[in-house]
Amino acid sequence: MTDTRHIKVLIIGSGPAGYTAGVYAARAMLEPVLIQGIEPGGQLTTTTEVENWPGDTEVQGPDLMIRMEAHARAMGCEIVGDIVTTLDLQNRPFTATCDSGAVYTADAIILCTGARAKWLGLPSEEKFKGFGVSACATCDGFFYRGQEIVVVGGGNTAVEEALFLTNFAAKVTLVHRRDELRAEKILQNRLFNHPKIETLWFHEVEEVYGADNPLGVEGVRVKHTQTGALTEIAAKGVFVAIGHAPATELVKDQLETHNGGYVKVTAGTTKTEIPGVFAAGDLTDHVYRQAVTSAGMGCMAALDAEKYIAEMEDAGAVAAAE
Ligand code: NAP
């Protein structure tokens, strides 16, 4: 038998946006339920040191997320380890069906499904995924003790991964398609001053090559973006860190997106085009994409949802009195 439950506010996703929405919605006595999704804690669970979360000079990403979850729970947010597989935003109340078979109907939805790592899209990258190609240094760096590693990308993620991987690797080569990094200056300084890291400018990965039996990476073939010259770099591990794409599968064809797939909200709010549906964090933010801005948007979404529900209840009370 399907277990259907009606709640006022359903929060989908468990990064900084989701947990902050949980704290605020619970304190507004909305009795929110938060469905954690496939990666409880979100992207910060795959990082190490976080140095820009206010109040903590340095905190480990996974620890920060454990604390956020405990905080939301302590305020009265119900946290469920499940995955929303389908979401109906066209009918009211909104309906979310979970992997476990549980079904929730809700008056308001706060979407905080975040973003996930992008890949280069090469057939050879696909072939060696899990066999030398990875998008998570904290998960897989340990396997490359004493080896040579390539990191692809020029943003904060690539630089942080390159620095982290020096804990294991003999040498790390950062391959970037331009001659300028997007990463914060403090991270760039650490990268340029690190004796184990070499930076290869103006290069793109053409192919990951390696052995078939057993399957394993032996290097990458890179192409100079201006001259077209091809070079090979020997490496046992290739870490792809070229950015993130918003996780919009649940709302595909239901909500308007822009700027490459990010859910569109009314400027200065978290309101989507469907009244009662709010979006916060990396799902909607193509500009800032920080833990602290996501948390801020989670707060805004809970306040927007609180106002929406109050107006809905007032309208219901007026209709009942007439
Ligand atoms: P990002 O800032 O979007 O950087 C992606 C990098 O990958 C860029 O340098 C880009 O090159 C390169 N790239 C993109 N597609 C490529 C392709 N097909 N082939 C080769 N290179 C490609 O992504 P991110 O580093 O994952 O960071 C995402 C957001 O999270 C940012 O706002 C970042 O500040 C934030 N973040 C913050 C922290 C922190 O504060 N500690 C840590 C991690 C991430 P171009 O530069 O040429 O475009």
Residues whose N, C-alpha, C, O or C-beta is under 5 A from the ligand:
A	BS01	NAP	N52 G153 G154 G155 N156 T157 A158 R177 R178 E180 R182 A241 I242 G243 H244 V287 Y288 R289
